[in-house]
Amino acid sequence: MLVSLNWLKDYIDIESVSPEELSDRITRTGIEVDGIEYVAGKSSGVVVGYVESCDQHPNADKLSLCQVDTGDEQLQIVCGAPNIAQGQKVAVAKPGAVLPNDFKIKKVKLRGVESNGMICSLQELGIDEKYVPKDVSEGIFVFPDDVTAGESVERLLNLDDAVLEFDLTPNRADALSMLGVAYETAAILDQDVTLPNEDVHPASEKAADYVSVNVGDPDLNPYYGAFIAKDIEIKQSPLWMRNVLIAAGIRPINNVVDITNFVLLEYGQPLHAFDYDRFGSDEVVTRRGRHGEKMVTLDGEERILSNENLVITNGKEPVALAGVMGGLNTEVNEDTTTVLLEAAYFDPSAVRTTVKDTGLRSDSSTRFEKGVDPNRVERAGLRACHLLEKYASATILADPVAFDELDRNEKTVTFETSDINKRLGTTITTEDIAVILNKLQFPLDQKQNKFAVHVPTRRGDITIFEDMVEEVARIYGYDHLPYTMPEGASQAGGLTQKQKLKRSVKNYMQSAGLMETITYSLTDYAKIDKLVSPELREKNPNPVQLSMPMSEDHRYLRLSILPELLKSLAYNRARTQTDIHYFELGNVFVSDEKMLSEYPDEKLRLAGVLSGLWMNHPWQQEKKQVDFYLVKGIIEGLFDFLNTPISFEQARLPEMHPGRCATISIDNEVIGFFGQVHPSLEKSMDLKETYVFDIDLAYVLGINTGTIDYQPIPKYPSVARDIAFIVDEDVNAGEMKETIEITGSPLVKNVQVFDVYKGENLPEGKKSIAYSLFYQDPEKTLKDNEVEQSYQKIVETVNEKFNAYVRS
């Protein structure tokens, strides 16, 4: 929003503050001022001149020799403008004048003839080319007859105007109008606002004799007002109006169009003027567009409509996109004599839909989308009629025709002084709050320290107590809020235990040799149910689908991190990166039938993919390929680091190798899986032998206390014993290991499998599993008989439980 300070002076006295000071005070109260610009660069010595004569230059076909009266002297000036003529009043830079960019005017000779000054165009006076009216864009500017020769052009052309550029937040739609800015400035400066004149002198004829209004969708168009202005004279707008439009960044066109633009900026209420004689009927009908229906907008583009677009029609065909842009066939032109003026309220969502469908965005649509003041809709029409009557010689017909189901009720917010102070940590008095509300010009009912504030409809952003707290705080002054800490219990900032654990997990994975990645949380239909962990798959989760996906590859929220990690692995393998070890800490999104209307649950998981060589020492001629036991060791190391016991169980899972896959459990609760990807999936993705893991880290962190299990360095020597058992082939080595650890506790500190053998010298259906047992007592040196007793107890227990015997 561009705010002309010279225009703002029409509503409020701001002479006592500089543009810089006003900008600073507005910013301090919550509306950010991006910058201050001036309509034109600094100039001096430029006055109004009257062209007494204009003759052909004796030595040049395209130059004119003019005699110009500047009030106190007559100057001979050579001018090359094509539109210069005798009898005009023009801007004259006298000798010694300085134009923008420090351009100094001197007496010169042009083609042998003396020229004492320069007749200026608006561009030469510093006006941006894009805002110069088309009728003077190729020549000098001509003043109306009511100006005086010798008068400075600075104020006449608004060259001394400063323009503030507001960076508005979406909630401050009220500041998209000069009146809204005036109310805001009045609150800051504690002044009254002078409201515009809306007086109209209607004719005896009634608008209903010329037009009727029929609204097909009152929910989208609760108010439509049709005003009729006859006997209009199309001409230039008054100079002051052209000046303020230029300052606001709008090119003047003609008096009718300029008046609608002026009221748009003044009231924040869009209007539209139709040429009544070209409208095509005496009926205005607003309705939804029909699928495939077409119309040509003012920009000359053909628009194809849908049922989602609200349109204005003449009962037969669309003549405007409601709230966005009018149609070319009813545009006001130089032959227009009767105008049908529209002042309406359109639903923000309907306008936003049309903007999205057509790609059109205008000053009108911006205001409708953010919300206009319902109490200014009809008043804006009256203001435009007042200006048409005054500056277009219009005859305004009585009693505008209107459809009106518009809600104009004000919101009421109640609170007590203590509520404000409790929220802000201040000691603002009841009297000070009342003064602030009066500055904002909010009507209120007050009983001692209780307030009931009736919020004007121009401030549609204020609906609840918190909104009112903000209003009081910003006018009171953010700088005046106390610099004390809030009362009550407080705590120093820092990471939560969960955040610390997450960082520790990342550090562990990186120290183990894996590289962190971040992949898309979105995937396609083909991958959505791939490599889902078994504890999630049991819940039959519904894949969450985006309503408006950017592409088919990113339509669904993922149920597993692994598919996108494998995709990244395949991408890098295709570029000769074969030794890859990735991990990712991220969320999956789980929903079920009962949650389809709610947000999905986000579950934190740790996943990884590994392929290629894990270790390569060419000098020692040593290589180690990634395999099942490497991944298992990384997982075991992680849970040892987290001081959380886990167990593994062989499993057959979809998309996983049937003999190289296991689930991970904590207290018999499955929390993930790991293993080799099924060869068929590897082949389809052009991968070599690849291993993956996926762990429910949310569950792990939830049960982890974060305590460190410190073990002092033992003072006494340890004893190692090896033992090998002959067992049936279907016996699980892990179960035997767990039995040995329990039976040998507390002396047996560590048990490791170091050999599994099947083959010669063993009975059919049998295998040998060898374990290394590590004995130690932290309090004393172990004796041989203590170790032997423990050893024998282990042998007996294993023999009994697994039908095993010791291999000799």
Steps between C-alpha positions, in 0.01 A plus 500: 500500500641838392389785727526856371558733795357800313183296446500385862491866604143518364386284793740579784747773596852362463679830434677480836685175423757429231457204264790326674353549847155388390650193331683409820193543720279292269760223492523501880125437524502189286473596131841475338595787270736359236623838387432861410506621141428838351274546200779687321859598558579841643457791258487880527418797281212330314183713465179516301542681170234625256584442131408835338618398156633185334667534157707277276873507574665677202775238468334171610182324391441319831568788737267779610594851608283603795448821693412402856370719783636375836323760714788738558664484156455378145742237371580381150527121509568249224288185552501169316182351651244397236204613714617857577247767398410863558272563799630210712618521858814291536784419741797730428851453639644851497874566449675399823239234580616155614311187391530152655842333475660846537418605143556877479317722253699770318444746218600329175472534124310232311548506123616859523207625711532596868301289749455624857381200691318172441136394472486172692328166470400304808789259438748790505353607835575154644167315458547131418415428136253222589278742697490780240154532337499372143378830353818679614747211495655625173505871579485776758241516780218751461338649813129577530402862452441574869872515588693829510807590293807527726364252757743229611419162347631303798170485689284514185660179371548345845876487443568557870300195606658223708363148457520234772506138385322273748588131531166379631435171674191312370289595804531877447266535202375825653830668412438432129305826494588861564222522760641194675845660505342823626337318795832331575692829486233675707544240776876557497478880500180519712303697243159490337432377147325724247272277294438556126188666363237251382218747429304434180223707342288234330268569208130427511550191285567175684772249427236225509358640175827406328626186670404208723729273704471121533753311716521126441740412784440721807765310696763614247347841430301623802488862376479646150426869450430647154531880463403681180681819389365676186619784276865431579771705333814293445810715547817528704477467874577807708872558544499417873342160434748417228782597736394272783438208265850539358640512854312176577648333194196519267501658154210746451266411209180708506277651763261202535769232523717724719212555744445124545874454557508797737215358713663156491810650663309736727243257644666166421178407318530394135244645259438434133349731238310344208401693189123470546420535129737211420387286795246319284199493734333672794569207732807417707527131588780358711548124487756224475662457160404210278762242411669603174334843492722773350549875538764758404637706790627858491853380423376356169545137607231237451416320825345154523281476808390223732230447760748618766515855355254770609402728210294812435266459203241700313263205534641335189881511500780586743614863502747482794690257722361589841757687707782444252458674163229640275420397145631675190158532339362727776811715554452873560634699202499856369145456361350381830213716629329270752680289757377201699715513814548177696569503876490143629626260766645175364602203711883490537523128417300545177729781385809301597377203295454718192845653545653153524310369196568798271840616624357853524581708805393861538477769766132409530553126543771559761258697716209260456724203585615661825151624587334840457304701757130409458398842630696679226358319197197721442681809629774448242233506229362825639849651516558410135163651404595821685822521298326414171246772567779751571766407243307326221185720504298185567134479589462241777171309499325459833485185711771266375374145442646254747484139608593501869552201731834628628592449865616836640502401866797606710697254709510565875807416709476508880787509748622654824802718567663218695467270196704740288769551764524130576557420132746786437677506837417870533326733744290697250217682676134473408507864394796439265323208336191714446716773343663246264162364389374854439811572292414195290143636477354174632155552660491348849291444808699537822407411856789574731780268380280293268483572127266389223655622175285514186754449224427703183448286192797672337718295736399151398824364649382556858269227628643364826664620820852430372439735206399774744812439710710562190315825424553632852866393503596658168332835568632501859841443343707184481794705627305565821450134582712404803832329445449258791479126478150354538404426858473144621702187436742524211774287366810560297490402137661182379444177317239258624603147588342377177693757294825399668435134429420572134829684464682217675348247259612709203849532645520125554389417146751745354779365721410148387571606143156586356415822320182691587249571224168680476257363243150602393216436745282449193498199271293338225237229504740225393725555804247589768463145642858381439739408784254600773611378842293202624366674813360776276371263235295314764294818554395512132584869469331707231742693277436873536440657158555868421196679360712708259831322434767675294570174313402131500842415648412699812134421559515299827653557843747219565441199724867403480821696449670210321350530146632853453835403655529214249408742221784727611733200517404396144552857376853508641589148383405605148770767535775253599467552877488134608599505870208671670394501865207733568277564800204733553319616811152610395125461534255265339129583490250247629125522467213253534134491406399678820738788430420577136361843589787579738870560467714184481728397784866582436732222616873559536706220345866425436572329169808415300624337179847350448657355189842429354824489696497591867877501530776507238871501588685446172845507662409217735298336219203496736138554397175450688164491326185625669311198634226396738725481806653841438155663508408293806817619673420867426153454651635318804756776549226764484289333767803433719570872469140573602526246784189324371494118469359359175440161343488375142273245340524355152210620282357478150384844386376633166774646276768345726735202443325196656816368671673827593241700692420546869272709716625712790315484831506661843325298772329289231370819330607519132651841427652445157688268267820463302644279231571468130262640240337225291708423188203566271459853640875554475489397136203727419688799643834396345662451841762257621475322837338758727415492872250719682375569852195684634446576872211664687713766666197675653437188711868462587536861611173477690627221727858626526577680825822649370698363794853376442578153631851560627717193554823555695821356354544154660793454737511119482598265218251331270467139383400387147344160429382362166223246457340334194159329497357248257134590444223446249526713184181696584629623839551876511853608602363819649266318735789283621713809553225661709469182711878493560498868608213445747642176641855634535397831655652686681847360431460462124535855367501433126402217264594495132433247222828435320424192288212311342580171326295251298649215301735204542531322832161628614177298509233571239284802591749629757728806522774626729482846661808624687488776762769703674417576864659791686509465883578779746419603857541873576554431871761223503723265301302202374599150609511201266224318682265803472550513126464124469174495699353770279625324189341170597170666589489658155570161335223333697245773430572512127499122470163480672333791318627441147569125501867586443832345599852636515711439193820315594 
